[in-house]
Amino acid sequence: MCEAYKDRESGMRKGASAARYRGIAMRFQQITENKTEYMDLLLLTDPQSDMVYRYLDTGDMFALYEGKELCTLAVVTDSGNRECEIRNLVTTYGNGGKGYTRAMIHYLSENYRKECDTMYAGTWDYEENMRAYEKSGFEYSHTLEDYYVHNYKEPIYLDGKQMRDLVYLKKHLDAEVDLKRVVNFALDAGRILLKNGAEIFRVDETIQRICKRYHVEEVDTFVLSHAIFINAERDGEEVYSKIKHVPLSSANLEIVAEVNDLSRKITAGMINLDEAIEELDRIEHMPAKKKYQMVLSAGVGASAFGYLLGASATESICAFFIGCVLYLWVLFAGRHRLSKIIINIFGGILITSMAAAMYVFVPVSMKVDGMIIAGIMPLVPGAAFVNAIRDIADSDFLSGTVRMIDALLVFVYIAIGVGVALGIFSNWIGGVGLCLTGL
């Protein structure tokens, strides 16, 4: 290699990116100065200097290094209309067949996909050259016949055959996405769905659709109620596996609906990967409802369920206040990260205590059981219980069983709280106790 091909840091952009391809550590840098010093290397694939000068000044030059050694050089020009073209791509002597050319094409595709939809590459009508591009996702576009005959002063020969035609290949850059970025994004979408109460089949289906839309076809997923396992492979060469733990938590169907809508946009091709990542981040950090709205909603829910379950109008009104106070406790406990056991047991005690107090101090004939039943509704994990049944029906027995046990334990915790309160009032408070024992 001659002196002109050595690393010249003065001509490189700061913040050079690094990449790892097929286990080889590589460094990509864009050359912005002294491009002509690389002319000897560029002439290996475009053997007439005046033709190289046509695109050298206006084109972007990129170099691939391993350590201090320059392995591959490329020049790309902007053709307008969101199209670009690889005008020169050359690998240095002794580095052919090591994956550097393909790595450079992959890097260029990633680098230009934000500003261009299609990348073209013109090459000699030579089978080995075209095969290299085709392995990187290019397909035949068109041919300029006798291009080298009319535009070059000297005939060009390869393996004794005169090169006459310039063959153009093209690649749609939305197909060039980083495997890890796609898998991490799909995994995050699945995590958000699972965390907010989506069914197992919905999580699995969403991950699969996202990966396939962004051209990661070979994907295996294993989704549990509290974990996601994913393994993805591309072209039999690049494999990526990841596991994400997802703690069981309360459902938020608004976020589930938002992620489902995003998934539909992705599948329909209405949004690219970068936009999808930004949108998913927005969904995950959606501001919660105002606390007073949640408190009032809990009160209205308790009151409405109580009325539907046979409570009188007066009992439903009392249930409204019970539900509001209960949810204030839930918000307080959530802020201090108290365990689910404490939240539900103490919630049951609070509900029963308030119902007994209203029974004693409100001068209207009421039944305590109606107020208790209505009051516990904000604590009941109805969505989790239904999802557990759906998971079991879809043969996701392990996940369905875990969710079912979790929901049933919440019922048990609430029952313990109610039972403790009833026991206290029955044994320690005579008159009220006698009334409560008639439940």
Long-range contacts (C-beta under 8 A, 24 or more apart in sequence): 1-69, 1-70, 1-92, 1-93, 2-40, 4-37, 4-38, 4-39, 4-40, 4-41, 5-38, 5-40, 5-41, 5-70, 5-92, 6-68, 6-70, 7-65, 7-68, 7-70, 8-33, 8-34, 8-37, 10-34, 11-35, 12-63, 17-107, 19-103, 19-107, 21-99, 21-102, 21-103, 21-106, 22-99, 22-103, 22-237, 22-238, 24-66, 24-98, 24-99, 24-103, 25-66, 26-64, 26-65, 26-66, 26-71, 26-100, 26-103, 27-64, 27-65, 27-66, 28-62, 28-63, 28-64, 28-65, 28-104, 28-107, 29-62, 29-63, 29-65, 30-60, 30-61, 30-62, 30-63, 31-61, 31-62, 31-63, 32-61, 35-61, 38-73, 41-70, 41-73, 41-90, 41-92, 42-73, 42-75, 42-88, 42-90, 44-90, 45-88, 45-89, 45-90, 46-87, 46-88, 47-152, 47-154, 47-156, 48-151, 48-152, 48-153, 48-154, 51-151, 51-152, 52-88, 55-87, 55-88, 59-87, 59-88, 62-104, 62-107, 62-108, 62-111, 64-100, 64-103, 64-104, 64-107, 66-100, 71-95, 71-98, 71-100, 72-100, 72-101, 72-103, 72-104, 74-104, 74-108, 76-108, 76-112, 78-116, 79-120, 82-115, 82-116, 82-117, 82-118, 83-116, 83-117, 83-118, 83-119, 83-120, 84-112, 84-115, 84-116, 84-118, 84-119, 84-120, 85-119, 85-120, 85-121, 85-122, 86-119, 86-120, 86-121, 86-122, 87-122, 89-121, 101-132, 102-132, 102-135, 102-136, 105-133, 105-136, 106-136, 106-176, 109-136, 109-137, 109-171, 109-173, 109-176, 110-176, 110-177, 110-178, 112-173, 113-173, 113-174, 113-176, 113-177, 114-274, 116-173, 117-172, 117-173, 117-174, 118-170, 118-171, 118-172, 118-173, 119-170, 119-171, 119-173, 120-168, 120-169, 120-170, 120-171, 121-168, 121-169, 121-170, 121-171, 122-166, 122-167, 122-168, 123-166, 123-167, 123-169, 124-148, 124-156, 124-158, 124-163, 124-166, 124-167, 125-163, 125-164, 125-165, 125-166, 125-167, 126-158, 126-163, 130-167, 130-169, 133-169, 134-169, 136-171, 137-171, 137-175, 137-176, 138-169, 138-170, 138-171, 139-169, 139-170, 139-171, 140-167, 140-168, 140-169, 141-168, 141-169, 141-170, 142-168, 143-167, 143-168, 144-168, 174-272, 175-215, 177-214, 177-215, 177-216, 177-273, 179-216, 179-232, 179-234, 179-238, 179-240, 180-240, 181-273, 181-277, 182-210, 182-211, 182-214, 182-216, 182-232, 182-273, 183-211, 183-216, 183-219, 183-230, 183-232, 183-240, 183-242, 184-242, 185-210, 185-273, 185-276, 185-277, 185-280, 186-210, 186-211, 186-219, 186-230, 187-228, 187-230, 187-242, 187-244, 188-280, 188-284, 189-259, 189-262, 189-263, 189-280, 190-221, 190-223, 190-228, 190-230, 190-244, 191-228, 191-244, 191-246, 192-255, 192-259, 192-280, 192-283, 192-284, 193-256, 193-259, 194-223, 194-225, 194-226, 194-228, 194-246, 195-246, 195-247, 195-249, 196-249, 196-251, 196-252, 196-253, 196-255, 196-256, 197-250, 197-251, 197-252, 197-253, 197-256, 197-383, 197-384, 197-387, 198-256, 198-259, 198-387, 199-387, 199-390, 199-391, 199-394, 200-224, 200-225, 200-391, 200-394, 200-396, 200-399, 200-400, 201-390, 201-391, 201-394, 201-396, 202-256, 202-260, 203-228, 206-259, 206-260, 206-263, 209-263, 209-266, 209-267, 210-263, 210-266, 210-276, 213-266, 213-267, 213-269, 214-273, 223-396, 223-399, 224-398, 224-399, 224-402, 225-391, 225-398, 225-399, 225-400, 225-402, 225-403, 225-406, 226-402, 248-403, 248-406, 250-381, 251-381, 251-383, 251-384, 253-383, 254-286, 255-283, 255-284, 255-286, 258-283, 258-286, 259-283, 291-331, 294-327, 294-331, 295-324, 295-327, 295-328, 295-331, 296-324, 297-327, 298-323, 298-324, 298-326, 298-327, 298-330, 298-378, 299-323, 299-324, 299-327, 301-377, 301-378, 302-326, 302-374, 302-375, 302-377, 302-378, 303-374, 305-373, 305-374, 305-377, 306-370, 306-371, 306-373, 306-374, 306-375, 306-377, 307-374, 309-370, 309-373, 309-374, 310-370, 311-367, 311-370, 311-371, 311-373, 311-374, 312-366, 312-367, 312-370, 314-362, 314-364, 314-366, 315-366, 315-367, 315-370, 315-371, 315-374, 316-374, 318-355, 318-358, 318-362, 318-366, 318-371, 319-370, 319-371, 319-374, 319-375, 321-354, 321-358, 322-351, 322-354, 322-355, 322-358, 322-371, 322-374, 322-375, 323-374, 323-375, 323-377, 323-378, 325-350, 325-354, 326-350, 326-351, 326-375, 326-378, 326-379, 327-378, 330-378, 330-379, 340-410, 340-413, 341-413, 343-379, 343-413, 344-379, 344-410, 344-413, 344-414, 344-417, 345-413, 345-414, 345-416, 345-417, 345-420, 346-417, 347-376, 347-379, 347-414, 347-417, 348-376, 348-379, 348-413, 348-414, 348-415, 348-416, 348-417, 348-418, 348-419, 348-420, 348-421, 349-417, 349-418, 349-420, 349-421, 350-417, 351-375, 351-376, 351-417, 351-418, 351-421, 352-417, 352-418, 352-421, 352-422, 352-425, 353-421, 353-425, 356-421, 356-425, 356-432, 356-436, 359-432, 359-435, 359-436, 360-432, 360-435, 367-439, 368-435, 368-436, 368-439, 369-439, 372-418, 372-439, 376-414, 376-418, 379-410, 379-414, 380-410, 380-411, 380-414, 381-406, 381-407, 381-410, 384-410
